């Protein structure tokens, strides 16, 4: 995983260029023999943080022996030596490298930053997950050549993964120039891959590991689409490495426990945020905006925990545990440059976990568009007043209609070929899921919006499928007039704060920090503008 603003497209283009020109080329100059002399290999150098920079940089400083890693790379492919090492951009969670051997062969390597997740577990799970996806589910995934999840047991002095170079080119390079037929074929190819993911359910939630990498491994029991069960003895289910579970947890010193076998409630993101709430701190306030407080946050979390049983889907199949790649953007999908609808590899499996299907499902990011959302099986329509629009507006409307048609086709494919995924997607369009999704944002908005939505939920309460399945219990909360006034005012203040942030982002334009990051050349200007905006 990397910061898209600075590296995803950059890495993709660099990889595409390198892979197409240097596979068979050998180095014409003598590279430095001491790879450890390259300080950029061990530090975050691609951008600046506008806040907490010292801390953020420390989380991405990884001292290790690159000379030893280069030796292991050569050994992994039976080469004499590594003649070139290149850092492939900057990652928020990993340091990616491209290694070139004396015969021109290449290997991709990655070293996790401290921010990547729990030591040992993050790397061990990623390797096992790639193996399972490749060899059990039949997903095209780069083959892992060598790896270590225990820094103190390797001469490298850090965790690492070495893998084959993904064949093909990133979809991001060709997606925008692909015609409707090629895009449709690509969606069919992706649908087949997702259909394979949907064919196998797990008996537990958590993350995948090799059984040998866990002290107390839980059996990896699978249920196939036909109802047959099989155990995969090489694999086991262990602690979750999901970003939901780990973000801020490790940073604040929270220790991982074995979270495999959790209930659906315990697996929910808001539940994990409840558990680590006391390690969080809030420091953003602005005049006439919502002031976050622990008591109000705890009230919102208590609402969530009382509601969750009635919000969960009544269809047990979409609450089952599935392995799913949740980051399907166009830099993580590699395609055949001659036939770009053929998917040759899916990369970046770090933090992939076993979750309920309804919590996995989302359309691939490259199908996103700026326009109204489509319901399932809904076909987009051109505006009725299209002929009355200006030529420019007509062109924009047609472009949007085209993008919506592509998205509608994807939904049609999953309805036709992977009905369980369709059912999970249906659930994401319900009021129940909307309330669950809002619960995931408690850490961001402090609970004001969620409390307001809980107050408004009373009107929709009888229509919730979970409420009906439970025998139509009455709405569990009663709000007095004073509480309603406070909730309404807090929501209004929170909305005003979000509007201020949107306006701030718009006023900063290209200088707006993404994930707190700005380019080196924009740092001083961005900091000055932020100070100015804060004063005003």
Buried (B, 14 or more C-beta within 10 A) or exposed (E): BBBBBBBBBBBBBBBBEBBEEBEEEEBEEEBEEEBBEBEEBBBBBBBBBBEEBEEBBEBBEBEBBBBBBBBBBBBBBEBEBBBBBBBBBBBBBBBBBBBBBBBBBBBBBBBBBBBBBBBBBBBBBBBBBBBBBBEBBEBBBBEBBBBBBEBEEBEBBBBBBBBBBBBBBBBBBBBEEBEEEBBBBBBBBBBBBBBBBBBBBBBBBBBBBBBEBBEEBBBBBBBEEEEEEEEBEBBBBBBBBBBBBBBEBBEEEBEBEBBBBBEBBEBBBBBBBBBBBEEBEEEEEBEEBBBBEEEBBBBBBEBBBEBBEBBBBBBEBBBBBBBBBBBBBBBBBBBBBEEBBBBBBBBBBBBBBBBBBBBBBBBBBBBEBEBEEBEBEEEBEEBEEEEEEEEEEBEEBEEBBEBBBBBBBBBBBBBEBBEBBBBBBBBBEBBBBBBBEBBBBBBEBBBBBBBBBBBEBBEBBEEBBBBEEEEEEEBEBEBEEEBEEBBBEBBBBBBBBBEBEEEBEEEBEEBBBEEBBBBEEBBEEBBEBBEEEEEE
